[in-house]
Amino acid sequence: MGTMLKMLELMLRQKLLGQGLKGELNTPLIVSYAVTRACNLRCLHCHVSAREAMPNELNLREAMRAIDEMANLGMEALIFSGGEPLLRKDFVLALAQYCEDIGVITALLSNGLLMTPQTALQLKEAGIKAVGIPIDSVIPECHDHLRNLPGTFQKAVAAIKTCLELDLEVVVTTMALKDTYDEMPKRLQFLADLGVDEVAVYDLVPVGRGKDVMDQAMTKEQRVNLIRWLQAMQEDTEMTFTMSGGIPLYPEITMEMHRNHGTSPKDLLIKEFYIHNSVGCHAGVLYFSLRPNGDVYPCTFLPIKAGNIREQSLTEIWRNSAVLNSLRQRQKLKGACGSCEYRETCGGCRGRAYACTGDYLESDPVCLKDLMSQEGISAVDVKRFGWCVG
């Protein structure tokens, strides 16, 4: 049966109870595993500065042992990322099949350049439930510029069509930047016309090569307007959104806006994976990132080493890491985040705080508290969070 019963349970939880994933605090419900740092692109915003493979990337046996430990700790879903994970396609297929056999739900993030019909079918047969493919602009030259290679827009579109034709779920990942913000309505209409109904909108976190384009991060006004616009679009279309890149109070803001308006977003896979727990930033709390060489980070956007699975057991790292444990104690937060009424239910993005201040416990300069106040949403209304993908 693999993951079929688990997916059915998730669907029923969402439809009958309005709830997604649920788990105990300090359990890594979702893990992001970068299987390689190698990449066939040099994207300007890449948060891991992907280029060449690390010389000491985990082998299949090591990765399977890590997956066993993750599952024992309570992991429900594993996201394969990179670099470009399809550069280790056989490795990913073997791990996906292993996860399917032990009941762990899997997804994959790819730039789409290697997504042939055969590869898409292999991924589906191995148990991959969804593939994330980027579209960062409907202007091909703009997308190609950000991805740093001509022709990538057309290849990404072809990859999306290939997956959809095989009924492999596609979640388009799209970067919302200061200079491309105005085209977002046109971009999402383009995706809807393609048949895409789930979109993960990235708000730039200046990590990796993203530091060099941090002046392109959205303004506060753009960010607030975008959240309101996404919520309104969910009322009128069949699309559902998550927001990645350090917006801990999304989707709760939009969910509460829907409640106030008497509406709700469509029951799709993204919504089923909203985590029904009011912890906001989940770095080191309900999520961690495994790097290609076995390093453990609290989050893909928070590049601080908590340990290495070749030196310690993953269980020991998860339970005893000083970095992870400090992230679980919100009373340690500093500045405005430390004194905020949303400290426990938001906590700010620890990755952005670290990127902007050098201290992962400092305040996140991006704050949506004013928006919550304007929409009449209080801290006690926060019941769930979406997950950052990367």
C-alpha positions as CSV (number, residue, x, y, z in Angstrom):
1,M,0.0,0.0,0.0
2,G,3.0,2.3,0.6
3,T,1.8,5.9,1.1
4,M,-1.8,5.4,-0.3
5,L,-3.4,5.2,3.1
6,K,-1.5,8.1,4.4
7,M,-2.5,10.3,1.5
8,L,-6.1,9.2,2.0
9,E,-5.9,10.1,5.6
10,L,-4.6,13.5,4.8
11,M,-7.3,14.1,2.3
12,L,-10.0,13.1,4.8
13,R,-8.5,15.2,7.5
14,Q,-8.6,18.3,5.3
15,K,-12.1,17.7,3.9
16,L,-13.8,16.7,7.2
17,L,-11.8,18.6,9.8
18,G,-10.2,21.4,7.8
19,Q,-6.8,20.2,9.1
20,G,-3.6,19.2,7.5
21,L,-0.6,17.4,8.9
22,K,-0.5,17.2,12.7
23,G,2.3,16.0,14.9
24,E,4.0,16.5,18.2
25,L,6.2,19.5,18.8
26,N,9.9,19.0,18.1
27,T,9.1,16.2,15.6
28,P,10.6,16.7,12.1
29,L,7.4,16.2,10.2
30,I,8.9,17.5,6.9
31,V,12.5,17.3,5.9
32,S,14.2,18.8,2.9
33,Y,17.1,16.7,1.6
34,A,19.5,18.3,-0.9
35,V,20.8,15.2,-2.6
36,T,23.5,17.2,-4.5
37,R,25.0,20.6,-4.8
38,A,25.6,20.0,-8.5
39,C,23.4,22.0,-10.9
40,N,23.0,22.6,-14.6
41,L,22.0,26.2,-13.9
42,R,23.6,29.2,-12.1
43,C,20.5,31.0,-10.8
44,L,21.2,34.5,-9.6
45,H,19.1,34.0,-6.4
46,C,20.2,30.4,-5.6
47,H,20.2,30.1,-1.8
48,V,22.8,27.3,-1.8
49,S,25.1,28.8,-4.5
50,A,24.7,25.5,-6.4
51,R,27.3,24.7,-9.0
52,E,29.6,21.7,-8.6
53,A,28.8,18.5,-6.6
54,M,30.4,18.2,-3.2
55,P,33.2,15.6,-3.2
56,N,31.7,13.8,-0.2
57,E,28.0,13.5,-0.9
58,L,26.1,10.8,0.9
59,N,25.9,7.4,-0.8
60,L,22.7,5.3,-1.1
61,R,23.3,3.3,2.0
62,E,24.0,6.4,4.1
63,A,20.9,8.2,2.8
64,M,18.7,5.2,3.5
65,R,20.0,4.9,7.0
66,A,19.2,8.7,7.5
67,I,15.7,8.2,6.1
68,D,15.1,5.3,8.6
69,E,16.2,7.7,11.4
70,M,14.0,10.5,10.1
71,A,11.0,8.1,10.0
72,N,11.7,6.9,13.5
73,L,11.7,10.5,14.6
74,G,8.3,11.1,13.1
75,M,8.9,12.4,9.5
76,E,5.9,12.3,7.3
77,A,7.2,13.9,4.1
78,L,10.6,14.2,2.4
79,I,11.4,16.8,-0.2
80,F,14.3,16.0,-2.6
81,S,16.1,19.1,-3.7
82,G,19.6,20.3,-4.7
83,G,21.3,21.7,-6.7
84,E,19.4,19.8,-9.4
85,P,18.3,16.4,-7.9
86,L,17.8,14.8,-11.3
87,L,21.6,14.9,-11.9
88,R,21.4,12.0,-9.4
89,K,18.2,10.5,-10.9
90,D,18.9,6.9,-10.1
91,F,19.8,7.8,-6.5
92,V,16.6,9.8,-6.2
93,L,14.5,7.0,-7.7
94,A,15.9,4.5,-5.3
95,L,15.3,6.7,-2.3
96,A,11.8,7.6,-3.4
97,Q,10.9,3.9,-3.8
98,Y,12.4,3.2,-0.4
99,C,10.3,6.0,1.1
100,E,7.2,4.7,-0.6
101,D,7.8,1.2,0.8
102,I,8.1,2.6,4.4
103,G,5.2,5.0,4.1
104,V,7.0,8.4,3.8
105,I,5.5,10.8,1.3
106,T,8.0,12.3,-1.2
107,A,8.1,15.4,-3.5
108,L,10.9,16.8,-5.7
109,L,12.1,20.3,-6.6
110,S,13.6,20.5,-10.1
111,N,14.5,23.2,-12.6
112,G,12.8,21.1,-15.2
113,L,15.7,20.9,-17.7
114,L,16.0,17.2,-17.4
115,M,12.3,16.4,-17.1
116,T,11.6,14.1,-20.1
117,P,8.4,12.0,-20.3
118,Q,10.3,8.9,-19.3
119,T,11.8,10.6,-16.2
120,A,8.4,12.0,-15.2
121,L,6.9,8.5,-15.5
122,Q,9.8,7.0,-13.5
123,L,9.3,9.6,-10.7
124,K,5.6,8.9,-10.5
125,E,6.1,5.1,-10.5
126,A,8.7,5.5,-7.7
127,G,6.1,7.2,-5.5
128,I,6.9,10.9,-6.0
129,K,3.6,12.7,-5.3
130,A,4.5,16.2,-6.6
131,V,7.2,18.0,-8.5
132,G,8.1,21.7,-8.0
133,I,9.1,23.5,-11.2
134,P,10.0,27.2,-11.4
135,I,8.4,29.9,-13.5
136,D,9.8,33.3,-12.4
137,S,8.3,35.4,-15.1
138,V,6.0,35.1,-18.1
139,I,8.5,37.1,-20.1
140,P,10.9,34.4,-21.2
141,E,14.0,36.7,-21.2
142,C,13.3,37.7,-17.6
143,H,13.0,34.1,-16.4
144,D,16.1,33.2,-18.3
145,H,18.0,36.1,-16.9
146,L,17.2,35.0,-13.3
147,R,18.1,31.4,-14.2
148,N,21.2,32.7,-15.9
149,L,20.8,30.5,-19.1
150,P,18.8,31.2,-22.3
151,G,16.0,28.8,-23.1
152,T,15.2,27.8,-19.6
153,F,11.7,29.3,-19.7
154,Q,10.6,27.1,-22.6
155,K,12.1,24.0,-21.0
156,A,10.4,24.7,-17.7
157,V,7.0,25.1,-19.5
158,A,7.6,21.9,-21.4
159,A,8.5,20.1,-18.1
160,I,5.3,21.3,-16.5
161,K,3.2,20.1,-19.5
162,T,5.0,16.7,-19.4
163,C,4.2,16.1,-15.7
164,L,0.6,17.3,-16.0
165,E,0.0,15.0,-19.0
166,L,1.1,12.0,-16.8
167,D,-1.1,13.2,-13.9
168,L,2.0,13.9,-11.8
169,E,1.1,16.8,-9.5
170,V,2.9,20.0,-10.3
171,V,3.5,22.9,-7.8
172,V,5.0,25.8,-9.7
173,T,7.5,27.7,-7.6
174,T,7.8,31.4,-8.5
175,M,9.9,34.2,-7.2
176,A,8.2,37.5,-6.4
177,L,10.7,40.3,-6.7
178,K,10.5,44.1,-6.5
179,D,10.9,44.5,-10.3
180,T,8.6,41.6,-11.3
181,Y,5.9,42.1,-8.7
182,D,3.6,43.9,-11.1
183,E,3.4,41.0,-13.5
184,M,2.3,38.5,-10.9
185,P,-1.4,38.6,-12.0
186,K,-0.4,37.9,-15.6
187,R,2.0,35.2,-14.5
188,L,-0.6,33.3,-12.4
189,Q,-3.1,33.6,-15.3
190,F,-0.5,32.0,-17.6
191,L,0.0,29.2,-15.1
192,A,-3.8,28.7,-14.8
193,D,-4.0,28.4,-18.5
194,L,-1.3,25.7,-18.4
195,G,-3.5,23.7,-16.0
196,V,-1.4,24.5,-12.9
197,D,-3.6,25.0,-9.8
198,E,-0.9,25.0,-7.0
199,V,1.7,27.7,-6.7
200,A,4.5,28.3,-4.1
201,V,5.4,32.0,-4.1
202,Y,8.9,32.8,-3.0
203,D,9.7,35.9,-1.0
204,L,13.5,36.4,-1.5
205,V,15.7,35.5,1.5
206,P,19.2,36.9,0.9
207,V,21.1,33.6,1.3
208,G,23.8,32.2,-1.0
209,R,23.9,34.0,-4.3
210,G,20.6,35.6,-3.2
211,K,22.8,38.1,-1.2
212,D,23.8,39.7,-4.5
213,V,20.2,40.5,-5.5
214,M,18.9,41.3,-2.0
215,D,17.9,44.8,-3.3
216,Q,15.3,43.0,-5.3
217,A,13.4,41.8,-2.2
218,M,9.8,43.1,-2.3
219,T,8.9,46.2,-0.4
220,K,6.5,46.0,2.6
221,E,3.7,47.5,0.6
222,Q,4.2,45.0,-2.3
223,R,4.3,42.0,0.1
224,V,1.1,43.1,1.9
225,N,-0.7,43.8,-1.4
226,L,0.5,40.4,-2.8
227,I,-0.9,38.5,0.2
228,R,-4.2,40.2,-0.1
229,W,-4.3,39.6,-3.9
230,L,-3.5,35.9,-3.5
231,Q,-6.3,35.5,-1.0
232,A,-8.7,37.3,-3.3
233,M,-7.6,35.1,-6.2
234,Q,-8.3,32.0,-4.2
235,E,-11.9,33.2,-3.8
236,D,-12.4,33.5,-7.6
237,T,-10.3,30.7,-9.1
238,E,-9.4,27.0,-8.6
239,M,-5.8,27.9,-7.5
240,T,-4.3,27.4,-4.1
241,F,-1.1,29.1,-2.9
242,T,1.6,28.8,-0.3
243,M,4.2,31.4,0.4
244,S,7.8,30.3,0.9
245,G,10.9,32.2,2.0
246,G,10.2,33.4,5.5
247,I,6.6,34.3,5.9
248,P,5.7,32.2,9.0
249,L,2.2,33.7,9.3
250,Y,1.2,32.6,5.8
251,P,-1.2,30.8,5.1
252,E,-2.9,31.6,8.4
253,I,-3.4,35.3,7.4
254,T,-5.2,34.2,4.2
255,M,-7.1,31.4,6.0
256,E,-8.5,33.8,8.5
257,M,-9.3,36.3,5.8
258,H,-11.2,33.5,4.0
259,R,-13.1,32.8,7.2
260,N,-14.0,36.4,7.6
261,H,-15.3,36.5,4.0
262,G,-17.1,33.2,4.3
263,T,-14.9,31.5,1.7
264,S,-12.2,28.9,1.6
265,P,-9.4,27.8,-0.8
266,K,-9.8,24.7,-2.9
267,D,-8.8,21.4,-1.2
268,L,-5.6,20.6,-3.0
269,L,-2.3,18.9,-2.0
270,I,-0.6,22.1,-0.7
271,K,-3.6,22.7,1.6
272,E,-3.4,19.2,2.9
273,F,0.2,19.8,3.9
274,Y,-0.5,22.9,6.0
275,I,0.7,21.8,9.4
276,H,-1.9,22.1,12.0
277,N,0.3,23.7,14.7
278,S,0.7,27.3,15.7
279,V,4.5,27.5,15.7
280,G,5.1,29.8,12.8
281,C,8.8,29.6,11.8
282,H,9.4,25.8,12.0
283,A,13.2,25.8,11.5
284,G,14.5,23.2,14.0
285,V,11.0,22.7,15.4
286,L,9.1,20.6,12.9
287,Y,11.5,20.8,10.0
288,F,15.2,20.5,9.1
289,S,17.4,20.5,6.0
290,L,19.8,17.6,5.3
291,R,22.7,18.8,3.1
292,P,24.4,16.6,0.4
293,N,27.4,15.8,2.7
294,G,25.3,14.9,5.7
295,D,25.3,18.3,7.4
296,V,22.1,19.2,9.2
297,Y,20.7,22.7,9.0
298,P,17.7,24.0,10.9
299,C,16.3,25.2,7.6
300,T,17.5,25.4,4.0
301,F,17.5,29.2,4.4
302,L,19.4,29.1,7.7
303,P,22.9,27.7,6.8
304,I,24.1,27.0,10.3
305,K,25.5,23.5,11.0
306,A,23.7,21.7,13.8
307,G,25.7,18.5,13.2
308,N,26.7,15.9,10.7
309,I,25.1,12.4,10.4
310,R,28.5,10.9,9.7
311,E,29.7,12.1,13.0
312,Q,26.6,11.7,15.2
313,S,23.3,9.9,14.9
314,L,20.5,12.1,13.4
315,T,18.5,11.4,16.6
316,E,21.3,12.8,18.7
317,I,21.6,15.9,16.5
318,W,17.8,16.5,16.5
319,R,17.4,16.1,20.2
320,N,20.7,17.6,21.6
321,S,21.9,20.3,19.1
322,A,22.4,23.6,20.9
323,V,21.3,25.5,17.7
324,L,18.1,23.5,17.3
325,N,17.2,23.7,21.0
326,S,17.7,27.5,21.0
327,L,15.3,27.8,18.1
328,R,12.7,26.0,20.1
329,Q,12.9,28.5,22.9
330,R,11.1,31.6,21.6
331,Q,11.9,33.5,24.8
332,K,15.4,33.7,23.5
333,L,14.4,35.8,20.6
334,K,15.6,39.4,20.6
335,G,14.3,42.8,19.6
336,A,10.8,43.3,18.2
337,C,10.4,39.5,17.6
338,G,11.2,38.8,21.2
339,S,8.6,41.1,22.6
340,C,5.9,40.5,20.0
341,E,2.5,39.0,20.8
342,Y,3.0,36.7,17.8
343,R,6.4,35.4,19.2
344,E,5.1,31.8,19.8
345,T,2.9,31.6,16.7
346,C,5.2,33.4,14.3
347,G,8.7,34.0,15.6
348,G,9.8,35.7,12.4
349,C,11.9,34.0,9.7
350,R,15.1,32.9,11.5
351,G,16.8,32.6,8.1
352,R,16.2,36.1,7.1
353,A,17.1,37.4,10.6
354,Y,20.5,35.6,10.3
355,A,21.1,36.8,6.7
356,C,20.3,40.4,7.6
357,T,21.9,40.7,11.1
358,G,24.3,37.8,11.5
359,D,22.3,36.5,14.5
360,Y,19.6,34.0,14.0
361,L,17.8,35.0,17.2
362,E,17.6,38.7,16.2
363,S,14.4,40.3,14.8
364,D,13.2,39.5,11.3
365,P,13.1,42.8,9.4
366,V,10.0,41.6,7.5
367,C,6.9,41.8,9.8
368,L,3.2,41.3,9.0
369,K,1.8,42.3,12.3
370,D,0.2,45.4,10.9
371,L,-1.6,43.3,8.3
372,M,-2.8,41.0,11.0
373,S,-4.2,43.9,12.9
374,Q,-5.9,45.5,9.9
375,E,-7.5,42.1,9.1
376,G,-8.7,41.7,12.7
377,I,-6.6,38.5,13.2
378,S,-5.2,38.0,16.7
379,A,-2.5,35.7,17.9
380,V,-5.0,33.2,19.3
381,D,-6.5,32.8,15.8
382,V,-3.2,31.3,14.5
383,K,-3.7,27.5,14.1
384,R,-1.5,26.3,11.4
385,F,1.5,27.1,9.1
386,G,2.7,26.3,5.6
387,W,6.2,25.1,5.0
388,C,9.1,26.8,3.3
389,V,10.4,24.8,0.4
390,G,13.9,24.8,-0.9
